[in-house]
């Protein structure tokens, strides 16, 4: 019962926060708007355009299954910020102390928070990416795929991108809980979003295992991106998450913040 009560409490807190409403607007509305702009540019040059037919292009337009996924990189940025903010908010105004007065088991408390965030972030990630890809093909018109049904390959790519969003947002959330501040995950993850991880991976082989590089390797922006083992990327992202979750549980059990054990 303690876990159920905790889950219910966390769901209510999540959905009534203003930050949630802002993020939903950004990834459900604004990102879809960006997809409209991106697809319109593709239509203007032609879906089969190449640098030979259009000198303004640096490379050929990707195959149709990959169109629209470049826009979803915007959502990675938003999910990291959202996870960092929510994770750190528990330590503001003694919110975590108040929560532990009603949920005395600290491990149950932390697991429930993680589960709620995991389900919530995957749901909004999948929905946002689904809308983004459909907007892309809507603008492409007859050159695009059939709306909503798409095809099996695109559905798989949507699933992979949703996992990337979810696990990166979850990592930011857990890191903020672990270090009691949003600064640590923001400083660690956001520079990687701005191609720092990709830059380092070109010179240092171990840098390809940084979280954002792993996550971006799951987003089908081009055929070359998915040449690597997607399952390996997911497993390494899970390793990052479980490592910091274990540290978060340890620090919560050892810290003197009131509540139970």
N, C-alpha and C positions, 0 to 999 in steps of 0.2 A: 504493500500500500504506500509505503514511503516513496518508492520509485515512481509510482503512478501520480501521486500528489506533486512530486517534484517536476515530473514531465509536464503536467498541466500548468503549473506555476510558470515554468520557463516559456511555454508556448504563449501564454497570455502576455508576459513581459516583452517577448519578442515582437508580437504583432501590434502592440499598442505604442511602441516607441516611434518617435518621429523619424529617426534615422532609417527605420525600415521602410517607411513610406517614400522617403527621398530616394533610397536605393532602388526600390521597385520602379519608380518613375524613370530613373536613369537607365536601368537595364532592360526594362520592358518597353519603354516608349522612346527614349533618346537613342538607344543602340539600334532599335528598329529604324529610326529616322536615318541614322548613319548608313544602315544597310541600303536604304532607298537611294541615298546619294551615291554610294559605291556602285550599285547596280546600274544606275543611270549613266555613270561614266563608262561602264563596260558596254552598254548599249550604244553609246556615242562612238566608240572606236570599233565595235563589232566583237562578238563573242569568240570569233576565231582569229582575232588580230594577233600578229606577231611583230617583232622588231623589223622584219623585212617589209611587211605591208604598212607598218606605221612606225616611222623612225622615233617617235616620241616615247615608245614603249621600251623599257629596259629589258623586259622578257615577255614571252608569250603569255596570253591569258590562260590560266590553269584550266584543266578539264572541268566540265560543268559540275561534277560532284564536289569540287573544292571551292566553288564560288560562294562568297558570303562569310566564310569562316575567318577571313582576315579581320573582319569587323568585330568578331567575338573576343579578340585580344583586349578590347576595351573593357570587357566585363571582368577580366582577370584583375585589372587594376582596381576596379570597384569592389570586388569580393575581398581582396586583401585589406583594403581600407575598412570595409564593414566588419570583417572578422577582428581586426585589431581594436576597433572602437568598442565592440561588444565585449570582447574579452577583458578589456581594461575597466569597463564600467562597473564590474562587480566590486571593485575596490574603492569606488567613489561613494562618499557619504555613507560608508559602512554598510553598503547593500549586501555584501556577502555575509556579514555578521547577522543581519536581519534574516537572511535566507536560512542560515544554519540554526536559528532558533526554532524553526519549524521542521527542518530536515536535519536531524542530528548526526546522521552518518555522512561523513565528509566524502567518502568514496562514492556513495550513491548520489550525492549532490553533484559532484564533478562529472560522473558518468551521464547523469540525466541532462546536464547542460550540453555536453558533447553530442549526445544523441539527438537532441532537439535541433541544435545547430546543423548537424550533419544532414538530417532529413529536410530541414527548411532550405538549406543552401542548395542541395541537389535539386529540389523541386523548382526553385526559382531559376536555377541555372539552366535546367532542361527546358523550361517554358520560355525563357528569354532567348536561348539559342534557337529553339524551334521557330519562334516568331521571326527572328532575324533571318534565318535561312529561307523561310517562306516569303518574306518581303522581297528578298533578293530575286527569287524565281517569279514572283508576281510582276516585278518591274521588267524582268527579262522577257515576259510574255510568251510567245510561241517558242522562243529559243530555250526557255526554262523548263524545269520539270513540273509535273502535275502537282498543284498545290496540295499541301497536307499529306498526301500519300507519298510524294517524293520517290525515293527508291531505297532498297535495302542498304546500299553503300552509304548513302547520306544519313540514314537513320543511325548507322553504326558510328559515323563520324560525329553526329550530334551527341551520342552517348559518351564517346571518348572526351569530347570537349566539356561535357557536363561534369565528368569525373575530374578533369583538370581544374575547373572552377571550384568544385566542391572541396577537393583536397588542399588546394592552395588557400582558400578561405578558411578552412578548418585549421590549417597549420598556423595562420596568422592569429586565429582565435585562441588556440591553445598556448601559443607563445605569449600572447598578451596576458592570459591567465597565469602563466608560469612566472613571468617577470613583473606582473602587477602594473604594467604600463603598455600603452600602444606604441611607444617610441621604438622599442626593440624590434618587433616584427616589421614595422614600417621601414626602419633603417636597413634591416636585413633583406627584405623582400622587394620593396619598391624599386631600388636601383637595378635589381635584376630584370624587372619588367622593361626598363628602358635600355634593353639590349646589353647590359653589363654582363649578364650570365652568358649570353651568346658570344660576346667579345672574348671573355676569359676562356670559354670552351675551345676557341680557335687556337689558343696558345697553351692552355693548361688542361690536360686531358681530364683531370678529376673535376674540373668545373662543370662538366656536362651533367654531373650528379647534383648540382644545386637545384633547389626546389622549383624555381620558376623555369629553368631550362628543361627540367623533366616535364613540367606541366605544359609548356609550349610545344613540347615534342608529341603531345597528344592532340593538338589542335590542327586540323587538316587545312592549313593555309596553302600547301603545295604538295605535290606527290613526294618531293624529296624529304619533307618533314616526317612522313610516316614510313620512311624506309627503315627506321630503327624499330626495335622490339617494343611495342606499346605496353605489353604486359610487364616488361622490365621497368619501364618508367612508372607504371602504377605501383609496383611493389616497392620501388625506392621512395616514392612519395608517401606510401603507407609507413615505411620505416621512419621517415622524418616525423610523421605525425605521432606514431606510437612512442617514439623516443621522447618527444617533448611532453606527451600526455603522461608518461611514467614520471617524468620530472615534476610535472604540475601536481600530480597526486602526492608525490613524496613531499613537496614543499607545503602543500595544503595540510597534510597530516601533521607536519612538524611545526607549522606556524601557530602562533598564539593569537587567534582572531575571534575566539569565542565559539560557541556551538559545541557539537559533540565530537566524537572521534571517528 
